Structures are given as structure tokens and as C-alpha cells.
Amino acid sequence: MSRPRHVGLPWYAEEHYEALRASLPDGAKLPPRYETWRIATEQMEREVQRSGVAVVRVPIEVAAFTAWCARTGTPGDGSGRARYAAEIVAGTDPA
């Protein structure tokens, strides 16, 4: 099985982080502070890049993501956000 050339990484803007945490079904699992989430996510991003896989940051916006979840029947949890990001990177327009 070959390694993907690029992967989508769900990315949260600092100004929307609190609203996202409050609206996501698993939002309580995200760190309370944006800075903590950002540092951990950037570390993971670097590790993936070191393996030779390009990382594409995919912004998660509450309205667009919620609408996509409703349309596709996908839960709005971590696996749903990963699928959303993967579909954007693959070029399938989830919007």
C-alpha cells in the first residue's frame, strides 16, 4: 500500500476556536486553550511532513462544516472532520 502524497489537516482559526469547541459534539475533548491545540497540531503536522507527506490545512468553519455533516449524514466528531478535510484535499467539493 502506498503512502498518500498529501493529507488534509482540519484547521481551526483562533477567532473561531471557542465557537467550534462549543458546537462540536466532541468539542470538550479539544484543549480549552487555542494555543495548546495549535502547538500540538503543528507538532503533528511537522511529523507527518518529515515522513514525506504534504499537509494541507483545511479550515473548519462552523456553518459550512455543519451543513456538510447534515448533507452527508456524517457525525461532526474528529473522524468527520478528518473526512471533510480529506474530501477537500481530494478535490471532491464538500461545500
C-alpha positions in Angstrom: 0.0 0.0 0.0 1.5 3.3 -1.0 1.7 6.4 1.3 -0.5 9.3 0.3 1.2 12.2 -1.3 -0.8 14.7 0.8 -3.3 14.7 3.6 -5.9 17.2 4.8 -5.5 18.6 8.3 -8.6 20.1 9.9 -7.5 23.6 11.0 -9.3 26.0 13.3 -8.8 29.7 13.3 -8.1 31.2 16.6 -11.0 33.6 16.4 -13.5 30.7 15.8 -11.9 28.2 18.2 -14.3 28.8 21.2 -17.4 28.6 19.0 -16.1 25.4 17.4 -15.4 23.8 20.7 -19.0 24.7 21.8 -20.7 23.4 18.7 -18.8 20.2 18.0 -20.1 17.0 19.6 -16.7 16.2 20.9 -15.6 19.8 21.4 -14.9 19.1 25.1 -12.1 16.8 24.0 -10.2 19.7 22.4 -7.8 21.6 24.6 -9.5 24.6 26.4 -6.9 27.0 25.0 -6.3 27.6 21.3 -2.6 27.9 21.8 -2.4 24.5 23.4 -4.3 23.0 20.4 -2.2 24.9 17.9 1.2 23.8 19.3 0.2 20.1 19.5 -1.3 20.2 16.0 1.7 21.9 14.5 4.0 19.3 16.1 1.9 16.5 14.5 1.9 18.4 11.2 5.8 18.5 11.2 6.0 14.8 12.0 3.7 14.0 9.0 5.8 16.3 6.8 9.0 14.6 7.9 7.6 11.3 6.6 7.4 12.8 3.1 3.7 13.6 3.1 2.5 17.1 2.3 0.0 18.5 4.8 -2.8 20.8 3.6 -4.5 22.8 6.3 -8.3 22.8 5.8 -10.2 25.5 7.6 -13.1 24.2 9.6 -15.9 26.8 9.7 -18.9 26.0 11.8 -21.6 26.8 9.3 -20.0 25.1 6.3 -18.9 22.0 8.3 -22.3 21.6 10.0 -24.1 21.9 6.6 -21.8 19.3 5.1 -22.4 16.9 8.1 -26.1 17.2 7.7 -26.0 16.7 3.9 -23.7 13.7 4.1 -25.0 12.2 7.3 -21.5 12.4 8.8 -21.1 12.9 12.5 -19.4 16.2 13.4 -16.7 14.5 15.5 -13.0 14.1 14.9 -13.4 11.4 12.3 -16.0 13.5 10.5 -13.6 16.5 10.5 -10.9 14.3 9.1 -13.2 13.0 6.3 -14.2 16.6 5.5 -10.6 17.6 5.2 -9.7 14.6 3.1 -12.5 15.3 0.7 -11.4 18.9 0.2 -7.9 17.8 -0.4 -9.0 15.1 -2.8 -10.9 17.7 -4.8 -14.3 16.5 -4.1 -16.2 19.7 -3.2 -17.9 19.1 0.2 -19.4 22.6 0.2 
